[in-house]
Amino acid sequence: MKVYKTEELIEKGKSLHIFSGTRQDKPEPVHIHDFIELIYVRSGEAEECVDGVSYRVRHGDMVFINY
């Protein structure tokens, strides 16, 4: 399982990392992280899986995933 750590993604002295893009060709692997993840769907739709439960998300949705 992939483990994402704060220090790998968030620059020292910063409190936020913004990723903007699509994952149509390669879904994100099952992972855990030591930070809160917020996902805002800017367009289209996707499936988010949290603790084994799948959620359909679409344009305008915000997903809050605790660590």
N, C-alpha and C positions, 0 to 999 in steps of 0.2 A: 504494500500500500504506500502511495506517495505521501510524504509529510511535508507540508509547506510551513516554513518558520518566518516569523516577523522579520528577522534580520536579513533574510534572503530576498524579501520583496519590498520592504519599506526602508528607504534611505535613512541613515542615522540623522536624527534631528527633525525628521518629518513624521507625520502621523497618518499618512494616507498614501496608497498606491492605486493608481487608476489604470485599468487595462481596458482597451477599447478594441473590439474585434469580433470575429466570428469563429466558430469551431465546427463549421458544417462538415468538413472533411475528416476531422479527427476529434472525437469527443474527449472531454477531460477525464482522465483516469480517476478511479475511486481514490479519495484522498481525505486527509484530516489536516487541520491547521490550528495554530495557537492564537488566532485573531478572529475577530468578527468579520464575516464576509457579507457585503451588500451587493446585490445584482440588480441592475435596472435594465429592463429589456427595451432597447430603443426602437427595434423594428422586428418584425417576424414573430416566430414562436419557437419554443424549445421545451425540453423536458429536463427538469432538475430532480435529482434523486438525493434525498436527505434521510439519513438513518434507515435506508432500505425502503423508503416510501417515495414514489414518483409523483411529481407535480407538473402539470402542464402550465407553462407560463407563456405570455404573449405581450405584444407591444403595450407599453405603459405599466406593466407589472413591476413591483419591487419585491425582491426576496431578501430576507434577513436570515442569515445562518450563523448561529452562535458557535463558539469554538468548543 
